[in-house]
């Protein structure tokens, strides 16, 4: 059971109630809506992370799934359908869940290893070098933003004991544009 209530259109301050109604009833939305002054900037940032990066959407979703696998089941459950929609295969999803990086091609394997190191708190030179061999600097920074954003959410979800939600699916991304 969650440690804080979820904001809904009925109990939220007027400034955020309409946005909650427009977006969805996902617990993550209702949770972060408590931080009224950060809520709208967070939505803009989250929308940019999900919709506007140069980083390949499949790599973005692999990174999010890796964070979810390591730190927050909620993220995993929400992003499996999104990952499938952007071309990640069921075999790849199963491999992340098993911790099997060997079945990935070099670029994806480097991204997943980078995220593992990022979540652990130390990206060493070898791990960085491996991802730098496949991604330009802009995309490395974007990868770090994705991993950092979803790790922050994972830590909040864990600390506040967010309840599971049915997956919102790829349609939820459109609302964050």
N, C-alpha and C positions, 0 to 999 in steps of 0.2 A: 504494500500500500504506500502511496506517495506521501512524502513528509510535508508537502504543501498542497493546497487545493489548486485546481486548474481554473484559470480564468475562462469564462464563457461569455458570450454576448450579453447574457443576463446579469452577470456579477462583475463584469469588468468596468473600469472607468470609461466614461464616454469616449475619451480620446483613442482607446484601443478596441472598444466593443465592435465597431463596424468592421475593422480590419480582421478581427478574429472570425466574425461571421463570414466574411468574404473568403478567407483562406481555407479553413477546415477545422475540424474538431480534434485534430491531433494533440495529444498531450504535450508534446514539445512546444507547440504554439501557446497553449494555455499556461504552461510553466513559465516561459520566458516573458509572457505578457505582464507578469508581475513587475518586471523591471521596466516600467512604463517609459522612462526616458531613453533606455537602450533598445527598446523593442523595435521601433521603426528603423534605426540604423542597422540593427542586427538583421532584419528582414532584407534590407538592401544589400548588405554584405553577403548574406546567405544566397540571395538571388544571383548575385554576381558570381559567387563560387560555383553555383550549380548551372549557370546558363551562359556566362560570358567569358570564360577562360580560353586561352589558346590551347591549353592542355587537352589532349584527346579525351572526349567524354568517357570512353571505355577505361582509360587509365585513371581518370578521376574516380570512377565507380569502383575500380579495383582497390584504389587507395582507401576509399570510404569503407568498403567491405573489410579491408584489412584492419582498419581502426575498430570497426564494429566487432570483428572477430576477437580482437585483443582486449577491448575495453567496454563495449556496450552492445548488448544483444539487440536493444531497441534499434540502433542504427543498422545493424545487420538485417533485421526483419523489414525495415522500411526500404532499404536500398537494394535488396535482391531483385525485386521486380523492375526497378529503374535500371539496374545493371543489365538485366536481360534485354531491356528495351533499347539499350545503346550498343548491343553487340557482344557483351560478355556472355560466354557460354555457361551452361549448367555444369559442364566438366570443370571449368575454371573456378566457378563458385565452390564446388565440392572440394577442389584442391586447396583453396584458401582455408576452408573449414577444417581440413585435415592437416594444415600447416605444410603442405607439399608444394614448395616453390619450384622444384625441379621440372615439373610438367609445363612450365611457362616458357615462352620464348624469352630471349635475353632482355629485351626492353621492359617487358612486364615484370620479369623476375627482379630486375634492378629497382623498379618502382616499388614493388612489394617489400623488398629487403630494406629500402630506404624508409618506408613507413614503419616497419618493425623497429628499426633503429631509432626513428623519431619518437615513437611511442615510449620506447625504453629510456629515452632522454639523451642519447649519444649517437650522433651520426658521424662515424669515423671517416678518415680520408678514403679508405678503400670503398666504402659504401657510397660515399659522395661521388667518387671517381667513376664508379660503375653506372650511376644514374646520369652523370655528366657526359658519358660516352654516348648516350641515347637521346638526351633532351637538351635543348638550348637553355640558356640561363633563365629566360623568362619562364619557361615551363617548370624549371626546378623550383623557382620561387613560388609559382602557382601550386605546385605539388606540396610544398611546405605549408602554404596557406590552407589547402584542403585538409591535410593531415592535422594541422594545428586547430583549425576550426572544429573538425569533428572530434578531436581529442578533448577540446574544451567542453563540447556538448556531452561527450561520454562521461567526463568527470562530474559535470552537473547532474546528469541523469542518474549516475551512481549515488552521489551524495544525497540527492533529493528523492531517490528511489522511484523514478518515473515508472508508471504502469505501461504495459504493452498496449499497442494499438494495432488494429488491422492495417496492413500496408496500404498507403494512400496511392501508390503507383506513380507512373511517370506524369500523370495529369497534374499532380501536385506541383511539379516544376513550373508548369505554365503559369500558375497563379503567383509565383514568385518573380515574375519578370517585371 
